[in-house]
Structure formats: C-alpha cells, structure tokens
Amino acid sequence: MHVKDIETRTFGTEHLDGAVHLSREAGWPHRHQDWDLALQLSEGVAAIDETGKVVGTALMTPYGDDCATINMVIVDAAMRGRGVGRRLMDMVLELGGQRPLRLVATADGLPLYEKLGFRETGRIVQCQGIAGEVAAPEAVEAATNDDLAEIIAIDREAFGAERKALIQTFADIGECAVIRRDGRVAGFAFIRAFGRGEVIGPVVATSADDAKTLITYFMSQRAGAFLRVDTPADTGLVSWLADHSLVEVGGGVVMARPVIARPAGSTFTTFALANQALG
C-alpha cells in the first residue's frame, strides 16, 4: 500500500477500537477506557487505510495556553518507514499552535522527534509489579472536594502549566490522597485504573520522603494488586520502588520544544507522572 492511499482524519470515538488494536500490537497496556480518557482530554488525528483500518494515531493534550503534550503516537508496523508518522506529527504540531510542547519518546520515535526540533530534557522510568504488604502511613489522608483548588495550584507550580481539567477528571474517576501541614495541602497523589491494574500519579510533593509516604498510602490498601508508577529518573525513587516490588520495566526519553528551564524557587516537584502520555 502506498502512503497516498492513507487518509488522515480528526481522531474521534469511532477510531477508539482501532486505536486499542494498534496499541496492543505495539505492546502497550492501554484499554479502551484509557484511550477514551486520553481522547476526552485531547485533540488528535488518525491515519486510515483504504479498507477503513486505523493504521496510525497521534494526540495533542493541551493544558491551557501554557503547554501541551504530544502522545499516543503509533504507526502500524506494516506502515512504518513510509512517512505516516511524520504526517501525523506535522498535524498534531499544528494543533498545538504556539504552545511549548512536551513528549516522552520511545527509542523508535526519537530520531523523528529530534528532526522536528525536540530536545532531550530527562528520562522517565516505568516501574510496575504486584504490591506487597506495607503499613499505612499516619501522615496521609483522603483528599476532599475542598482540597481541589489547592491541588490544582500545587500541580501547576510543579508541572509548569494549568491542568485543571485533568485534575478534576482524575478526582472523578480515581482517588486522591494528601499530606497536610499547618492546615494546608503539602503534597498529593492520585490513583486510577489503567492498563493491567492501577497507576499512581501524578505524585507531587516537596520532598522524596513525602512522595514515598503518599505512594505507600495507596500500596498499603492494595496488597496483591498490580500497580504502576512512571517516575522521572532523577527523583531517586526507582530503587525505593524496586524495594517495594515495583521494578523498572522500561520508560522513555523526556523531550521538549522549546526547552524551558524550571522556574527558580519552585517548592513542589512532580515525583510521578499522570502517565507517560499525559505528563
């Protein structure tokens, strides 16, 4: 099949089944519900062959005008090397407009992203496994709706962009825990169903110890369950997670266009992503 026979369309719910099939072929764990959530928060494009089959996808998740993540970029194995990925990327970059862009690259996608002006800023480590038994920490409690405004503000400081829609969606579909000090939220973590089990993230705190405490809170409730954490390699959590049965199984290269330095004086740090797609 020639590339000229491939049509690109706005990604819609009618493409979800095909997208799930593509991601499974690529070895990704995403369920139909995970794709649906990504689509709710994003805009995107799908590549369709002459039979109507989805042979490529790419999404752009905007966080206001502050930035956007490029994600769910997949091309059918039989169509790779023919320019389909480049066409999809050109289209989602246009959707991103003038926003600064971020993504987490696989080894296969890295050369294309570099050609498009993205530069490496770090590495994400995917850790997962069956949670063991741990004691519940005393310093953590379930978040309430009254905490959402503080959580959104803290996330913005750590992530560098307004993610109100994402935080509110996660509050609706998952659980959130917080650490409080002097009556204020001093750190938070979400957990939600994803892939083979549940993913813990985002986790935002002022220290690695607080991040570990927040993650332990959810681990303590889920002994024997499959959990995943996507953590930046420089947070120091990888070996600690391995000690708690969540071992490194992969990850990716964090890239940005343009590269923007973290503001000096930021109090909060993102110790675990929402997942690699959403940042």
C-alpha positions in Angstrom: 0.0 0.0 0.0 1.2 3.5 -0.9 1.2 6.4 1.5 -1.0 8.3 -0.9 -3.7 5.7 -0.2 -3.7 6.7 3.5 -6.3 9.3 4.6 -5.9 11.4 7.8 -8.9 12.3 9.8 -9.8 14.0 13.0 -9.5 11.4 15.8 -12.9 10.6 17.1 -14.7 7.9 19.2 -15.2 5.9 16.0 -11.5 5.3 15.9 -11.1 4.0 19.5 -11.4 0.3 18.7 -8.8 0.6 16.0 -6.5 2.6 18.3 -6.8 -0.1 21.0 -5.8 -2.7 18.5 -2.8 -0.6 17.4 -1.6 -0.1 20.9 -1.9 -3.8 21.8 0.1 -4.7 18.7 2.8 -2.3 19.9 2.8 -4.0 23.4 1.1 -1.1 25.2 -1.3 -1.9 28.1 -3.9 0.7 27.2 -7.6 -0.4 27.5 -10.5 1.1 25.6 -11.2 3.2 28.7 -7.6 4.6 28.7 -7.8 5.7 25.1 -11.3 7.2 25.8 -9.9 9.2 28.7 -6.9 10.4 26.6 -9.3 11.5 23.8 -11.6 13.4 26.3 -8.6 15.5 27.3 -7.1 15.8 23.9 -7.4 16.5 20.2 -5.8 14.3 17.6 -5.6 12.7 14.2 -5.9 9.1 12.9 -4.5 7.6 9.7 -6.9 5.4 7.9 -6.1 2.9 5.1 -8.3 2.2 2.0 -10.1 -0.6 3.9 -11.0 1.8 6.8 -8.5 0.3 9.2 -6.8 2.7 11.7 -3.0 2.4 10.9 -1.8 5.4 12.8 -2.7 7.8 15.7 -1.4 10.9 17.4 -2.9 13.1 20.1 -2.2 16.6 21.4 -3.3 17.2 25.0 -3.5 21.0 25.7 -3.0 22.5 29.1 -4.5 25.9 28.5 -2.1 28.0 26.6 0.8 27.1 28.9 1.9 23.9 27.1 0.7 20.7 25.5 1.9 17.1 25.5 2.2 15.1 22.2 1.2 11.5 22.9 -0.3 8.2 21.7 1.8 8.4 18.5 1.6 4.9 17.0 2.0 3.7 13.4 1.1 0.2 12.3 4.2 -2.0 12.0 3.5 -2.7 8.3 3.3 1.1 7.5 6.5 2.3 9.3 9.2 4.0 7.4 6.8 5.4 4.8 6.3 8.9 6.3 3.0 8.2 8.0 4.4 9.1 11.4 5.8 12.3 10.1 2.5 13.3 8.6 0.7 12.6 11.8 3.2 14.6 13.8 3.0 17.6 11.4 -0.7 17.6 12.0 -0.7 17.4 15.8 2.1 20.0 16.0 -0.3 22.3 14.1 -3.0 21.5 16.6 -0.6 22.5 19.4 -0.3 26.0 17.9 2.3 28.2 19.6 2.2 26.2 22.9 5.5 24.8 24.2 5.4 21.1 23.6 6.5 18.1 25.6 6.5 14.3 25.0 8.0 11.1 26.2 9.8 9.3 23.3 10.3 5.7 22.6 13.6 4.6 21.0 11.8 4.2 17.7 10.3 7.7 17.7 13.4 9.5 19.0 15.0 10.3 15.5 11.8 11.8 14.2 11.2 14.0 17.2 14.8 15.2 17.0 14.3 16.2 13.4 11.2 18.1 14.5 13.1 20.2 16.9 12.5 18.4 20.2 15.4 18.1 22.6 16.0 15.7 25.5 15.4 17.0 29.0 15.4 13.8 31.1 14.3 10.3 31.3 11.1 8.6 32.7 11.3 5.2 34.3 8.3 2.9 34.2 8.1 0.8 37.4 5.4 -1.8 38.0 4.6 -5.0 39.8 2.5 -6.7 42.4 2.3 -4.6 45.6 3.4 -6.2 48.8 2.1 -5.7 52.3 3.1 -2.4 53.9 1.8 -0.5 56.9 -0.4 2.5 56.2 1.4 5.8 57.0 -0.3 8.1 59.5 0.6 11.3 57.8 -1.7 10.9 54.8 -5.5 11.2 54.4 -8.0 11.1 51.6 -8.5 14.4 49.8 -11.8 16.2 49.8 -13.5 18.3 47.2 -12.4 21.4 49.2 -8.8 20.4 48.5 -9.1 20.6 44.7 -8.3 24.3 44.3 -5.0 23.8 46.3 -4.2 20.6 44.5 -4.6 22.3 41.1 -2.4 25.2 42.2 0.3 22.9 43.5 0.2 20.9 40.3 0.6 24.0 38.2 3.7 25.0 40.2 5.3 21.6 39.8 4.3 20.9 36.2 4.5 24.5 34.9 1.1 24.5 33.3 -2.6 24.7 34.3 -4.1 21.2 34.3 -7.4 21.9 35.9 -9.4 19.6 33.6 -7.0 16.7 34.1 -7.1 17.0 37.9 -10.8 17.3 38.1 -11.2 14.3 35.8 -8.9 12.2 38.0 -10.8 13.3 41.1 -14.0 12.0 39.4 -12.6 8.6 38.2 -10.0 7.8 40.8 -8.8 8.5 44.4 -6.6 11.3 45.8 -4.6 11.4 49.0 -2.9 14.4 50.6 -0.4 15.3 53.2 -1.4 18.3 55.3 0.8 20.7 57.3 -0.5 23.7 59.2 -3.9 23.1 57.7 -2.6 23.3 54.1 -2.1 20.7 51.4 1.7 19.9 51.4 1.6 17.2 48.8 -0.8 15.0 46.9 -1.1 11.7 44.9 -3.8 10.2 42.6 -4.5 6.6 41.8 -6.8 5.3 39.0 -7.5 2.3 36.9 -5.1 2.0 34.0 -3.8 -0.9 31.8 -3.3 -4.1 33.7 -4.2 -2.6 37.1 -3.8 0.9 38.5 -1.4 3.7 38.1 -0.2 6.0 40.9 0.2 9.5 39.6 0.6 12.4 39.5 2.5 12.5 42.8 3.6 16.0 43.7 5.4 16.8 46.9 8.2 19.0 48.4 10.5 16.0 49.1 11.1 12.4 48.1 10.2 11.3 51.6 6.8 12.8 51.3 6.4 11.3 47.8 7.2 7.9 49.2 4.7 8.4 52.0 2.0 9.2 49.5 2.7 6.2 47.4 2.9 4.0 50.5 -0.6 5.1 51.4 -2.0 3.5 48.2 0.3 0.5 48.4 -1.0 -0.2 51.9 -4.5 -0.5 50.6 -3.7 -2.7 47.6 -1.5 -5.7 48.7 -1.5 -8.2 45.9 -2.7 -5.7 43.3 -0.9 -4.7 40.1 0.5 -1.1 40.4 2.4 1.1 38.1 4.4 4.3 38.7 6.1 6.5 36.0 8.8 8.4 37.7 11.5 10.8 36.5 14.9 9.1 36.7 16.3 12.0 38.8 13.8 11.8 41.6 15.6 9.0 43.4 12.5 6.8 43.7 13.5 4.0 41.3 15.5 1.9 43.8 12.9 2.5 46.5 10.1 1.4 44.3 12.1 -1.8 43.4 12.4 -2.5 47.1 8.6 -2.4 47.2 8.2 -4.8 44.3 7.6 -2.2 41.6 10.6 -2.8 39.3 11.8 -1.0 36.3 10.4 -2.4 33.1 11.0 0.4 30.6 10.5 4.1 30.2 11.3 6.8 27.7 13.2 10.0 26.9 11.6 13.2 28.0 11.7 15.8 25.3 10.6 19.4 24.8 10.2 22.0 22.1 11.5 24.5 23.2 13.3 23.6 26.3 12.1 25.8 29.2 14.1 25.9 32.4 12.2 25.1 35.7 11.5 28.4 37.5 13.9 29.2 40.3 12.4 28.8 43.8 9.7 26.2 42.9 8.7 24.5 46.1 6.9 21.4 44.6 8.3 18.6 42.4 6.5 16.0 40.3 7.7 12.7 41.6 5.4 10.6 39.4 3.6 11.4 36.2 -0.1 11.0 35.5 1.4 8.6 33.0 3.9 8.9 30.1 1.2 10.2 27.7 -0.3 13.0 29.9 2.9 14.1 31.7 
